[in-house]
Amino acid sequence: ANAIECLESLARGLSKSQVVCLKLNRCRLKDDQLTILIREGLLEQNECLQELYLGGNQPKRQALIALAEYLKSPRGCSLVTLGLSNIMGREDNSASINTETSNILSLLYPALSVNRSLRVLHLASNFLHDEDMFLLCKALTRSQVTMLDLKSNCISNRGTQILAEHLPPQLERLWLLGNSIGENGAKALLQALERYHVNLVDLRIPVYDSFALVPELEALDEACHFYLLLNQGGRRILMEEEEEQNKNSGAASKTDLPDQHQPKVPLGLWPLVLERINRTKLPYPWRTTKLFASPEKNRAQLLYYMLQNGSILW
C-alpha cells in the first residue's frame, strides 16, 4: 500500500512538472505500479519528457498497453529516448519468459509506427529471438527510430539475416553485441550495407572481436567498416539527389541509362559531402586493420572513392 501511495504521489508530481529525463531503472516496479505511473503521471504531463528509462522492472500487459497509449498520445510527442532493456527484471532464460517478453514487446509495435518523435530505442537483454526480428523491423520501418540497441539477446545468424533483409532505411546505429552472430550473419549485414539506401554509420556486432585474430575474415571486417564510413561521408546525400532527379525527370532506373545520360550531382552538394568526410571518425578506436591504421589515409581513400564515383555509386 505504501509503495502504491508513493507512486501515486510521484505520478501527481510528474503531471505538473517539466521533467525532461526520468530514470527508473532497476526499481523492481511491477505491472500495476508502472501502469499507475504512466496513466496518472506521464499521460497527464505537459509535452516535455524526452528520455524515459524503465529497464530492469517487470511490466506486463497493462503497463505496456499504457505505455503504447502514451507513445500514441500528444503527451508522448516529445519523447526521444525509450529504455526498455531487461524489462522482465530477471536473469534466467526460461522458455516462458522468452515468450512472455516477446508478447509484451509486440504490444508496443503499433505505437512505434505512429510516434513521430522517438529516435532511440533500447531493447537489450530481453531474450528476443530470431522469430521476433521481422515484426520488430516492420514496426520500425514506419517509425522515426534511428538507434536500435539489441545487445545481449538471443539473436543468431538467422535473425541477423532477417534484420539485414528488412533493415529500416532510416536506422543509423545498430548494436548487436552479446548475441550469437557468426560469419554468415556478418556477411548478411555487409550485403545490406552495400545497398545505398541503408543509412547505418554505427554497427556493433560480436564477431568484430574475432576478425583481428582470423586473417581470412579481415577483408569482411574492412568492407563493413568502409561502407559505414561511406554513409558517414554522405553517400546517402548523393543518392537522394539522384533519386530526386530521376523522379522529376521521369527517367528510367539507373541501370537502364547509359553512362553519359546519368544525372549529375550539383556542385553545391559537394561542400556538404566533403565536410562530412573531413569529420568522419573511426567507429572503433581499437581497429588495427590496414584500412583503419591511419585516419588521414582513411579519409583520403574515402574522398577518392566518392569523387571517382560521383552520383553513380552502384
C-alpha positions in Angstrom: 0.0 0.0 0.0 2.8 2.4 0.9 4.5 1.7 -2.5 1.3 2.5 -4.4 0.8 5.7 -2.4 4.3 6.8 -3.2 3.8 6.1 -6.9 0.5 8.0 -6.9 2.3 10.9 -5.3 5.1 10.7 -7.9 2.6 10.5 -10.7 0.8 13.6 -9.4 4.1 15.4 -9.2 5.0 14.3 -12.8 1.7 15.5 -14.1 2.6 19.1 -13.1 6.3 19.0 -13.7 8.7 20.0 -16.5 10.9 16.9 -16.1 12.7 16.0 -19.4 14.5 12.9 -18.2 13.1 10.1 -16.0 15.3 7.2 -15.0 13.6 4.4 -13.1 16.0 1.5 -14.0 16.0 -1.5 -11.6 13.4 -0.1 -9.3 11.6 -3.5 -9.2 8.4 -1.9 -10.2 5.6 -4.3 -11.1 2.9 -4.1 -13.7 0.3 -2.3 -11.6 2.8 0.2 -10.3 4.1 1.1 -13.7 0.6 1.4 -15.0 -0.3 4.0 -12.3 2.9 5.9 -13.1 2.2 6.0 -16.8 -1.6 6.7 -16.7 -1.7 9.2 -13.8 1.7 10.8 -14.4 3.0 10.7 -18.0 -0.4 10.8 -19.7 -1.2 13.9 -17.7 2.1 15.7 -18.0 2.9 18.6 -20.3 4.7 17.6 -23.5 8.2 17.9 -22.2 9.6 14.4 -21.3 12.4 13.5 -23.7 14.0 10.5 -22.0 12.3 7.6 -20.2 14.2 4.6 -18.8 12.2 1.7 -17.4 14.8 -1.1 -17.7 15.1 -3.8 -15.1 11.4 -3.5 -14.0 8.6 -6.0 -14.5 6.0 -4.6 -16.8 3.3 -6.9 -18.2 0.3 -6.4 -20.4 -1.4 -3.5 -18.7 1.8 -1.4 -18.3 2.8 -1.9 -21.9 -0.7 -1.0 -23.1 -0.5 2.2 -21.1 3.0 2.9 -22.5 1.7 2.4 -26.0 -1.2 4.8 -25.3 1.4 7.3 -24.1 3.5 6.9 -27.2 0.5 7.5 -29.5 -0.9 10.4 -27.5 0.1 14.1 -27.9 1.8 13.8 -24.5 4.3 11.4 -25.9 5.2 13.5 -28.9 8.3 14.9 -27.2 9.9 11.6 -26.2 13.2 10.9 -27.9 14.7 8.0 -26.0 13.0 5.0 -24.5 14.9 2.5 -22.4 13.3 -1.0 -22.1 16.3 -3.2 -21.5 15.8 -6.3 -19.4 12.2 -5.3 -18.7 11.4 -8.6 -17.1 13.8 -7.8 -14.3 15.0 -11.4 -14.2 18.2 -13.1 -15.3 17.1 -16.6 -16.2 16.4 -17.7 -19.8 13.4 -19.9 -19.5 11.1 -20.5 -22.4 8.1 -19.0 -20.6 10.0 -15.7 -20.1 11.1 -15.7 -23.7 7.6 -16.0 -24.9 6.2 -13.5 -22.4 8.8 -10.8 -23.3 8.1 -11.2 -27.0 4.4 -10.9 -26.5 4.7 -7.9 -24.2 7.0 -6.0 -26.6 4.7 -6.7 -29.5 2.1 -4.6 -27.8 4.3 -1.5 -28.4 4.9 -2.1 -32.1 1.8 -0.3 -33.4 2.7 2.7 -31.3 6.2 2.8 -32.6 4.7 3.2 -36.1 2.6 6.2 -35.0 5.0 8.1 -32.8 7.0 10.7 -34.7 9.5 11.8 -32.0 11.2 8.6 -30.8 14.7 8.2 -32.1 16.5 5.9 -29.6 15.1 2.5 -28.5 16.9 0.3 -26.0 15.8 -3.4 -26.0 18.9 -5.1 -24.7 18.7 -8.3 -22.6 15.1 -9.1 -23.4 15.6 -12.7 -24.7 14.5 -11.6 -28.1 14.9 -14.4 -30.7 15.3 -14.7 -34.4 11.5 -15.0 -34.8 11.0 -11.6 -33.3 13.1 -9.7 -35.8 10.7 -9.5 -38.7 7.8 -7.9 -36.7 10.3 -5.5 -35.0 11.7 -4.4 -38.3 8.3 -4.0 -39.8 7.2 -1.7 -36.9 10.5 0.3 -37.0 10.4 0.8 -40.8 7.3 3.1 -40.3 8.9 4.8 -37.3 11.4 7.6 -36.8 13.8 5.4 -34.7 17.5 5.9 -35.8 19.2 4.0 -33.0 18.3 0.4 -32.0 20.0 -1.4 -29.1 19.6 -5.2 -29.3 22.6 -6.2 -27.2 22.6 -9.5 -25.2 19.5 -11.0 -26.7 19.2 -14.5 -28.3 19.8 -13.5 -32.0 21.7 -15.9 -34.2 22.8 -15.8 -37.8 19.2 -16.4 -39.0 17.9 -13.5 -37.0 20.7 -11.3 -38.3 19.8 -12.3 -41.9 16.2 -11.2 -41.2 17.5 -7.9 -39.8 19.7 -7.4 -42.9 16.9 -8.1 -45.3 14.4 -5.8 -43.6 16.6 -3.1 -42.1 14.7 0.1 -41.6 16.3 2.6 -44.1 16.4 5.5 -41.5 18.4 3.4 -39.0 21.8 4.9 -38.3 23.0 2.9 -35.3 22.5 -0.8 -34.6 24.0 -2.6 -31.6 24.1 -6.4 -31.6 26.9 -7.2 -29.2 26.3 -10.1 -26.9 24.4 -12.2 -29.5 25.4 -15.4 -31.2 26.3 -13.9 -34.5 28.9 -15.6 -36.7 30.4 -15.1 -40.1 27.2 -15.7 -42.1 25.4 -13.1 -40.0 28.2 -10.6 -40.6 28.1 -11.3 -44.4 24.3 -10.7 -44.4 24.9 -7.3 -42.8 27.7 -6.5 -45.3 25.3 -7.2 -48.2 22.8 -4.9 -46.6 25.5 -2.1 -46.2 26.3 -2.4 -49.9 22.8 -1.2 -50.7 22.9 2.6 -50.9 19.5 3.1 -49.1 20.9 1.6 -45.9 22.0 4.5 -43.7 24.0 2.8 -41.0 27.0 4.6 -39.7 27.5 2.7 -36.5 27.3 -1.1 -36.5 28.4 -3.2 -33.5 28.5 -6.9 -33.8 30.3 -9.5 -31.6 32.3 -11.1 -34.4 34.4 -8.0 -34.9 36.4 -9.1 -31.8 37.5 -12.3 -33.6 38.2 -10.7 -37.0 41.6 -9.4 -35.8 42.6 -12.9 -34.9 41.4 -14.6 -38.2 43.2 -13.2 -41.2 40.8 -14.5 -43.8 38.0 -12.5 -42.1 39.9 -9.3 -42.2 38.6 -8.4 -45.6 35.0 -8.7 -44.4 35.8 -6.5 -41.4 37.3 -3.8 -43.6 34.4 -3.9 -46.0 31.8 -3.5 -43.3 33.7 -0.5 -41.8 34.3 1.1 -45.2 30.6 1.1 -46.1 29.9 2.6 -42.7 32.4 5.4 -43.5 30.8 5.9 -46.9 27.5 6.6 -45.1 29.2 8.9 -42.7 30.8 10.7 -45.6 27.5 11.5 -47.3 26.8 8.6 -49.7 23.1 8.8 -49.0 23.0 12.6 -49.7 24.4 12.0 -53.2 22.0 9.1 -53.9 18.9 11.1 -52.6 19.8 13.9 -55.1 20.0 11.4 -57.9 16.7 9.8 -56.9 15.0 13.2 -56.9 16.4 14.0 -60.3 15.2 10.7 -61.7 11.8 11.2 -60.1 11.4 14.7 -61.5 12.6 13.8 -65.0 10.6 10.5 -65.1 13.8 8.8 -66.2 14.2 5.1 -66.1 16.2 3.4 -63.3 19.9 4.0 -63.2 20.7 0.6 -64.5 18.7 1.3 -67.7 20.5 4.6 -68.5 23.7 4.8 -70.5 26.6 6.4 -68.5 26.6 9.6 -70.5 23.0 10.3 -69.5 23.4 9.7 -65.8 22.1 12.6 -63.7 24.9 14.6 -62.2 25.1 15.7 -58.6 25.0 19.6 -58.3 28.4 21.0 -57.3 26.6 22.8 -54.4 26.2 19.4 -52.7 29.9 18.6 -52.6 30.9 21.0 -49.9 28.5 19.3 -47.6 29.8 15.8 -48.6 33.4 16.9 -48.2 32.7 18.4 -44.8 31.2 15.2 -43.6 34.2 13.2 -45.0 36.5 15.5 -43.1 34.8 14.8 -39.8 34.5 11.1 -40.3 36.0 9.2 -37.4 36.8 5.6 -36.8 33.8 3.7 -35.5 36.1 1.8 -33.1 39.3 3.2 -31.7 40.9 -0.3 -31.4 40.7 -1.1 -35.2 44.2 -2.1 -36.3 43.5 -3.4 -39.9 45.3 -1.8 -42.8 42.3 0.3 -43.9 41.9 1.9 -40.4 45.6 2.2 -39.4 45.7 6.0 -40.2 42.7 8.4 -40.0 44.3 10.6 -42.7 44.7 7.7 -45.1 41.2 6.6 -44.2 39.7 10.0 -45.2 41.8 10.2 -48.3 40.7 6.8 -49.6 37.1 7.7 -48.8 37.4 11.0 -50.6 38.9 9.4 -53.6 36.1 6.8 -53.8 33.4 9.5 -53.6 35.0 11.8 -56.2 35.7 8.9 -58.5 32.2 7.5 -58.4 30.2 10.7 -58.0 26.5 10.0 -58.1 26.9 6.7 -59.8 28.0 4.8 -56.7 26.5 1.4 -57.8 
